[in-house]
Amino acid sequence: MSADASLRRPSGHYAAHIKLAIPIMLSQMGHLVVQVTDSIMLGHYDTTALAASSFAQSVFIVGLVFAVGFTVALTPLVSAARGANDVAGAAQWLKNGAAVNLAVALLVALALLALYPWLGRLGQAPPVATAAGAYYLLLVASLAPVIAFQTFRQFTEGIGNTRIAAAITVLETLLNVILNYALIFGHWGFPRLGLAGAGLATLLVRLALPVAFAIFFIKLRLFAPYRSALRAAPWSRAVAQRYLRLGLPLGGQFTLEVSAFAAGALMMGWLGETEQAAHQIAIGIASLTFMGASGIAAAATIRVSYYFGAGERAAMRAAGFAAARIVLAYMSLTALAILALRSELPRLYTRDSAVIGLAAKLLLFAAAFQLVDGLQVVMLAALRALTDAAAPTALAFIAYLLVALPTSYALAFPLGWREAGIWTGYVAGLALAAGLFLARFHRLSRADASVI
């Protein structure tokens, strides 16, 4: 990635960015396909199981996303070291970052276990709350292996390889489909476990992920310089503290947005089982398109942080705005696809006509926020590449907790808009976040900026 004159313009980055982003997009979508597979199979099992999975995931995902967001700190730090040709520095970030990531995962798992006795007190229908219990515990058990996998993944993306995670994700998706089919419905001599079977399948798949990545790390020549440097890399309190200072606000950023969406799922449960099941379908479809945007964002972190580490400010700025243009084009296409197929897609999940009709209505809102959702995640990723974390976290707090969440509640209940009010709050929060993050990257990446 030599910063020649063409790389001072966004158009000079399009091809390289897309080439880097496509494997990440496939990987991100593959992880979500695992969740979508759960929802589709559980929807065909029964509506209560689908609603219970939505409820359990809405509680678990807050902790999961904080821990996963924490691991994302590894990518810009490793990529900046690579930009400076510092193999030893990248290896030191891996060693210290892995230890911090696993410690955080343990603490988050303990916090999630402490919430378990409260599941029945969160305003859900009693059958839904009861069915969610075993599934929730299996999700919590899967947290540590997810974070081990994420640590390998974020390091590998930091050194510029996005294909390995994509290959592993293909295996994950296939294994999840097979295990779900066997354990939810009781095929091939396995017991018919329903929702608990989906949870067990998720746990087994997530245990396999870090094992597969560890094999790649040990065997592939790509990692040879880092394996050698890793043995000599020291444990450093200063390095761990710097990692914590970046990881904590990054985890907070991820958590704030997801918390608003998770709270919306809980509010849907207050409206009823049909509303919650429809919400699970619509949010699953919207999340699938968002994973593509998230892949473009991850590539933005890699490329912007590389030029940041190399001291090439003009190329750094151009790379960030190239990512913004790419994601707007991509999300325009997904918005049109959702509008065209909004009445058909829910039929993949369920035969319940009431759930299908309501999910089709919610997909109108999903189409409405596609562009701003893609823009906010890419601009946040570009800020992350500059190791700018504290201010974007404050902006995310404003957008999601001070705007999105109160708007959802006020419109849904006092004003009686019900599910439409909850999703209108999503649109408002995402639009505000996109504008705030874009403005901050524009300011920090200017040639005369002294903040970074």
Summary of the structure (lengths in Angstrom):
residues: 452
radius of gyration: 21.3
end to end distance: 20.9
largest distance: 67.4
contacts: 1780
relative contact order: 0.14
helix: 86%
strand: 0%
